[in-house]
């Protein structure tokens, strides 16, 4: 498989596109709250830095995966395009989850209208395990 086909397989489709859009919204929301007094350019700059930073983290993950799988026989190894697309997706998802957790812990109303729903859910989870 070539890189284009692999990217289409990893990021194409409705659910994958929805996940990527959700991650971009989380990055934009975090930068908008974190830099509330700054202008739009600074907010977009922070959001793009977060996005590309976690995409780079995903590429590093893919490189580590390729490096550690080099001891496997050649017919067990995945092509580099598969590993890079896998790493990009994992890096962005991990980044979105980390920024979501940091935003929820750091800011009072990070999720806006969904914040009461999240607080009830966390309360029930704590009630079950507490």
C-alpha positions in Angstrom: 0.0 0.0 0.0 1.1 3.5 -0.7 1.0 6.4 1.8 -2.1 8.0 0.2 -4.2 4.8 0.4 -3.1 4.3 4.0 -4.0 7.8 5.0 -7.4 7.5 3.4 -7.9 4.2 5.2 -6.9 5.6 8.6 -8.5 9.1 8.4 -11.2 8.6 5.8 -14.8 7.6 6.6 -17.4 9.3 8.7 -16.3 8.2 12.2 -12.6 8.9 11.6 -13.4 12.4 10.2 -15.7 13.0 13.1 -12.9 12.0 15.5 -10.4 14.3 13.8 -12.9 17.2 13.9 -13.6 16.6 17.6 -9.8 16.7 18.3 -9.5 20.0 16.3 -12.4 21.5 18.3 -10.8 20.4 21.6 -7.5 22.1 20.5 -9.3 25.3 19.5 -11.4 25.4 22.7 -8.3 24.9 24.8 -6.4 27.7 23.0 -9.5 30.0 23.2 -9.8 29.6 26.9 -6.1 29.6 27.7 -5.4 32.8 25.7 -8.7 34.6 26.4 -7.1 38.0 26.4 -5.1 37.5 23.3 -6.2 38.0 19.7 -7.4 35.5 17.2 -4.0 35.0 15.6 -2.4 33.9 18.9 -5.3 31.5 19.6 -5.0 29.9 16.2 -1.2 29.8 16.5 -1.4 27.9 19.8 -4.0 25.5 18.3 -1.9 24.8 15.3 1.2 24.3 17.5 -0.7 21.7 19.6 -2.0 20.0 16.5 1.3 19.7 14.7 3.1 19.0 18.0 1.0 15.9 18.6 1.2 14.9 14.9 5.0 15.0 15.3 4.6 12.9 18.5 2.7 10.4 16.4 5.4 10.3 13.8 8.0 9.7 16.6 5.7 6.8 17.8 5.7 5.4 14.3 9.5 5.6 14.1 9.9 3.8 17.4 7.4 1.1 16.2 9.5 0.6 13.0 12.7 0.6 15.0 11.6 -1.9 17.5 10.0 -4.2 14.9 13.2 -4.4 12.9 14.2 -7.6 14.7 11.1 -9.3 13.4 11.3 -11.3 10.2 10.6 -9.2 7.1 7.3 -10.9 6.3 6.0 -9.8 9.8 7.0 -6.1 9.4 4.4 -3.6 8.3 5.4 -1.1 5.5 6.5 2.3 6.6 3.4 4.0 5.2 1.2 1.9 7.5 3.3 2.7 10.5 3.4 6.4 9.8 -0.4 6.6 9.3 -0.9 4.5 12.5 1.4 6.9 14.4 -0.3 10.0 13.2 -3.7 8.8 14.2 -2.5 7.6 17.6 -0.5 10.8 18.2 -3.5 13.0 17.5 -5.9 10.9 19.5 -3.6 10.8 22.5 -3.0 14.5 22.2 -6.8 15.2 22.0 -7.4 13.1 25.1 -4.5 14.7 27.0 -5.7 18.2 26.2 -9.3 17.3 27.1 -8.2 16.0 30.5 -6.0 19.0 31.1 -8.8 21.4 30.0 -11.3 19.7 32.3 -9.0 19.7 35.3 -7.6 23.2 34.7 -10.7 25.2 33.6 -14.1 25.3 35.3 -16.3 25.3 32.2 -14.2 23.7 29.5 -16.9 21.7 27.8 -19.5 24.5 28.0 -23.1 23.0 28.0 -21.7 19.5 28.3 -20.0 20.2 31.6 -22.9 19.2 33.9 -23.3 15.9 32.0 -19.6 15.2 32.5 -19.8 16.1 36.2 -22.7 13.7 36.7 -20.9 11.0 34.8 -17.7 11.4 36.9 -19.8 11.5 40.1 -21.5 8.2 39.2 -18.1 6.6 38.3 -16.7 7.7 41.6 -19.8 6.4 43.4 -19.4 3.0 41.8 -15.7 2.6 42.5 -15.6 4.7 45.7 
